[in-house]
């Protein structure tokens, strides 16, 4: 995800720079032709865009860049609207690239609002300056531009979302995958450090799952995993998340849960699984290992945390399965 | 994906507004007395409307694309004509074109079309005497094209990322055409290495059926055929949607005689199980077997040739490709 964001912000930065340079050239040309008021606005827009490009180079946070982009682009459009009273024929052309730029640089919603407002105000200004026919001609073209650009942007967003979905989910159980567990855990540990609230991780396995696979075959075992995953998903609270590591261990990440809480939840899961009836295999049991991260113990990394949960799980299995163990 | 790209476009609100606005423009210019602008904006509105109606009807993205390509070219011609005949207000229409072209054409042809279009635009603009506006126009236009290129660049990256994940067509479950060449080349190499046979079938609805069906029904029949193929072919066979209504089927480890048998079975199954407009549907099949030294393109072409030959001879037939054009086996009504 990081590289994708980087690529996007690099493209946006390049575009700001390109727009800035072209607006600068425009202002020089306008100077040569003697359209002095346009020189001022063009060079002002150029300066703002080049400044934004420089800012984009150094801004680390995409949200900051986005916010700056909203301000600068709306300022550009205000300038264009202002000038369109005096130079309607010339200035309206500037609105097209700026409008398109906003669809790449900004969030879809912001771009949509910005360009719609710009289209409306510019059309009104042009009605005043040029007459209804020309203003309508502009409005037609501009709405068509908005339609096309917003479709492009939406498709891009859709595809990005699909990509992310595919990247963080485990295909069989539709739980999150192990990679995403590591990623989230890093964030959550950091957060627990900051807030001082404890964080718990549950590792659980279906007891004697390899035997289930041997006896009933992979298909039945996969179906069972699917159902099991769904059951787990229905039992955790909002804010908790479920992961599957593609071999046979499920993980539940429970933020803001102290060790007493996690044991209670684990026990409830154990009993529910034991008491429900399952297709084909009829009854299964689970072993659960849980661990909690208390902020006093400073030496906790992602790997050691997952390892603790696994150690607890193995202990539970050693002690005879179908039980909960707490470690650390 | 529930809806294809073009449907997202024509269902968007701004698209609808632009149709309404072009209607308004037509009326306004009529009242203002400029007949030419009224006419051109009428054409614009008509083309956009046509896009909306046709696009909603067409399910297959490829077919809709060809429709929209014509509409796009029509729009380009309209706006250029307008600018040429001195309606300088129509210059603003030129901005919509690059995005439209990028939307409906692949990257490379789109690029050359836009280059050509820009050239024509500049020539047309040279004939007009409004230097002040032209400076702004050219500057903005160049910037605009630069930005739309980067928009397309981002799109292409996404496509490339998603391509390996989404191989098959949503409706027919056929693998899409882009994979055909790649896969077939791999199969050819494999059969050369292992010394096994390989056959390629081209399959299409008979012209007599096509003429009876509307486009929508035809699309539905294609979906049914896709399902039938999905259920009846062996797992290691693969099939592709080719030319919108032709299926291409790759059969590894199959010699010509076996493939004729498979084709005939499929033909009978289609006739029995698939119907449209209360009539059963027939297909014809052309087959090409792999010879020494063939490459994937030649194979596909020979299968398509065999199909063309069998269609020329009549409907509901299977034919094996022969150099001397003569040989048909197991032809006739089944």
Interface residues (C-beta under 8 A of the other chain):
Chain A: X7 X8 X11 X14 X15 X18 X19 X22 X23 X25 X26 X29 X30 X33 X35 X38 X89 X90 X91 X92 X93 X94 X96 X97 X100 X101 X103 X104 X131 X132 X133 X134 X136 X137 X138 X139 X140 X141 X142 X143 X144 X145 X146 X147 X148 X149 X150 X151 X152 X154 X155 X156 X158 X159 X160 X162 X163 X166
Chain B: X1 X5 X8 X9 X12 X13 X14 X15 X17 X18 X21 X22 X24 X25 X28 X29 X32 X34 X37 X41 X44 X48 X88 X89 X90 X91 X92 X93 X95 X96 X99 X100 X103 X130 X131 X132 X133 X135 X136 X137 X139 X140 X141 X142 X143 X144 X146 X147 X148 X150 X151 X153 X154 X155 X157 X158 X159 X161 X162 X165
